[in-house]
Amino acid sequence: MKPEGPAIIEMVGENIDSPICSRILSAFRDAPRVSEHALTRVLCFDNDGVEITLNNSGLVGSVHLFSEGLDGKKAYIGTLPFSICFGDRCDEVRRKCGIKPTKTGAEGEIWRGRVLPAWEVYTLDAKEVHIQYSRVDGGVELVTLSLIPEQWFPTLMEAEE
């Protein structure tokens, strides 16, 4: 069984111990490599091309779906949101999404000292689908499913108190 994009977005905003998260997590091949941070914990499923970010209470704030080789990961093999595919170019992504992106960023922008690739964000209710494009060929290389910042950031501050 492989976790599917339309189902995997349902993890976002749920507790990692919830039935939906448990069902999706059971589809991964290996136990996660866990990375602990001050306000978050990251579950890395490198062989499945997935990283899941939780706050300290176990709330899933984001799920990152990687293309083959990005950050040393295997490709996520499930269905991506909007039926987009790794390698799709921006115009194809916009056609498949059927809505305009909420935010966009041009390649070469600098954030925290790092040069960013081109990206777009599509908002669906209280969740976002963030698409990152490769600087090499312009195709989709990373898809991040997340709570909108207004929903995610307050949970981090609560966990800190």
N, C-alpha and C positions, 0 to 999 in steps of 0.2 A: 504494500500500500504506500502511496506517496501523498503527502499533504497537498491539498489544492489551494490555489490563490484565493478563490472566493471564500473558502473555509478558513484559511490561515489568517485573513484579515479580522475574523471574528475573535481571535485571541487578543487583539489589541483592546485594552481597557478591561480585560478580565484578570482575575487572580490566576496565577500560574497553576494553582491546585484545582481549578474549576474543571468540570467535566469536558468542556470544549477543548481546553488546553491539554488535558490529559490524553484525549483522543488523538489530537494532532501530534503531540510529543511521542506517542507510541509508534508513529510512522517513521521516526528517524532511526537510522542504522546503528548509531553509537551513542553512548552516554556523552553529555556535553562536557567541554572544557569550560570551567567556570572562572570568570575574571571578576574580582571584587573591587569596587571603587567606593568612595566616600558616600555617595548618594544612590548608587546603582549597582546592580549585579548583572553581568552579561553571560548568557549561556551560548557557547559557540559550538555549533554542530558543523564542523569543517567539512566532513565528508558528505553533508547534505546541502551545503551552501547556504546555511541559515545562522543568523545571530539574533538572539532575543534579549532585549534590555528590560529589566525589571527595576522598580523602585524597591526600597528596603522593606516594604510591606508585601511584596510579591506581585504587585500590579504590573501587567505587561504594558509598557509604554511604546515600544517599537519592535518591529520584526524586519530584519534586513535579509534580502534575498539576493545572493551573489551569482554572477556569471562565472563560467569556468576560468580558474586561474586568478581571479581578482582577489587580492590579499591572501594568496596561497590556498584558496578554497576550491572545492569541487563545485560544479554548477548546481543550483537549485533546479530540480527536475519537475516540480509541480507546475500547475497552470498559474500564470501571473495575472494580476487584475487586468480587466478590460481586454483579456486575451492578447496582451502585448507579448512579444518574444524578445529574449536577449538578442541584441544585434539590430532590432528595429531602429530606424532613424526617427528623428523628431517629427517629421511630417506624418509618418505612418502611425506613431504613437498618438498624435493629436486626432487623426482620423479614427482610430480604434476607440479612443476615449469618448469622442463625441461631445466633449465639453472643452471650454477653454481652460488652460491652466490658471490656477489662482495666483501663482508666483513663478517667476523664471529667473535664471541667473546665467550670465554669459561665461563661457570658458575664459579662464585667466583671472577671474575675480580672486581676491586674496581674503582669506578668513583665518584668523589666528595664525598668521604667518605661513599658511599653506595655500598654494595655487589650486583653485577649484576647477573641475571640469564643468561643462554646461549641465544644467539641471532644470527640472520643472516640478511643480507641486500641483496636484489635483485634490480638491477638498470634497469629501463625501460625508455629509453630516458632521459628526465630531471626530472624524478620522481624516488622515491625509495619505495620499500615495505620492511619494517622492521618487522621481525618476532621475537617475544620473547617467549621463552619456560619456562614452569613452573619448578621451582626447586623441586616441590613435585612429579610430575609424568612424566615430560619431554615433555608434550604435548603443543601445541600452546595455549598461554593464552592472547596474545595481538598482534594485527597487526596494524602497523602505516604506513600510506600512506603519503609521504611528497615530497616536492621539494628537489632536491639534494642540499647539503649545499652551493655549489657555487652559486646557484640561490636564496636560502632563506636568508642566512646571510646578503648579501648586502642590501636587502630590509629592514632589521631591522636597519642597520646603517643609511640608508636614512631617515627612520622614526624618528630617534633620532636627526637628524640635524635640 
